[in-house]
Amino acid sequence: MTADLSQIVKAYDVRGVVPDQWDESLAELFGAAFVRVTDAAAIVVGHDMRPSSPGLADAFARGAARLGADVTLIGLCSTDQLYFASGSLDLPGAMFTASHNPAQYNGIKMCRAGAAPVGQDTGLADIRRLAETWSESGAPEAAATPGTVTRRETLDDYAEYLKSLVDLRAIRPLKVVVDAGNGMGGHTVPTVFEGLPLDVVPMYFELDGTFPNHEANPLDPKNIVDLQARVVAEGADLGLAFDGDADRCFVVDERGEPVPPSAITALVAARELAKHPGGTIIHNLITSWSVPEVVREQGGEPVRTRVGHSFIKEEMAKTGAIFGGEHSAHYYFKDFWNADTGMLAALHVLAALGGQEGTLSALVAAYDRYASSGEINSTVADQKASAAKVRAAYEGGDATLDDLDGLTVTAADWWFNLRASNTEPLLRLNVEARDEATMERVRDEVLALVRAAA
């Protein structure tokens, strides 16, 4: 009988509580399984600032080397820095992080050479099966010649590569408050921003995987309150907030108001299309109407996808897209191996703001055109029954319905999407309309249906 790792092997990564759900002995088996599944002769491994991360990363390296792979350890890094290493070195990679999850969690994000994602259908299910088998039967037989383990610094190369993609040399001086949330932004921002005409006000740059100030999850409004207040107090031009592994970046304008990730997607899309006229831009189905509108206005081709990085990256590879964005502040760049990097998106925002004299709120107004509800979660007893009740209410009317990802209902002046959570008994609702009153009316109508069925 094999061990059951279903609780920690998710759709796109490994994630669980250490040491209750997994530990270094299991990390070593994951390292061996990763090499076996990818057939890699060499890999690159990095980790975040969580207390358990260095030990887990070293154990994974031992498992990989046991099966004959040469391992390059790059130490402390952001997730997009690991993607840079995988892309630039053309090696499969593993990043030890649990992103914005609480301190007791840790996990592994894995990719093939060139930062190509590893998910359930692209190797993760096989890695899980091998690790489960070996956890019961013992470690696999060692290779005749074990691999080597060496250490390498990549932070300077990562920073230089990003700055080669966005020209910031001629921007006006900007004052920017950066909240790293005690995560990896505190490690990467000083090097990436070095030499730029920026007056940086750091917040929570100390690397501390216990997150003493707030959760490193800027998607939750309560975690950017400190940043909003500091931007106003400092009279700064903008604020930036990074999540725990610094692959997502959230933006606050000079008034302390959050800038919707859809507006950032549209802004960056316009900039990328100026470099690559006629290019394809990927956006998930709950980004704002503004995104495809701006893309078409700039001569580009918008492509709508399901929510989730694996779908975005798959569509980018298939279409040759130059850029992709999600409502959750994940931003994907062709020039970055189709991988997501919040830091590169931040550099684009700085370049756009610093290249003109106006405020950030004025700049993004052209990209933030509609009233949005944000994502609203409802706990329900039966997701299918609740969604079916909503569908029945809108079928046969003037609106169109589609099932690309959950239920999307689109009318002339509004749309909404209702999606089931994969991990919790929740339905997630996003509503957008041409004005606030219409958005509130549709939001309340749908929530009444959802919660009556609950």
Summary of the structure (lengths in Angstrom):
residues: 454
radius of gyration: 22.3
end to end distance: 39.1
largest distance: 69.7
contacts: 1681
relative contact order: 0.10
helix: 40%
strand: 23%
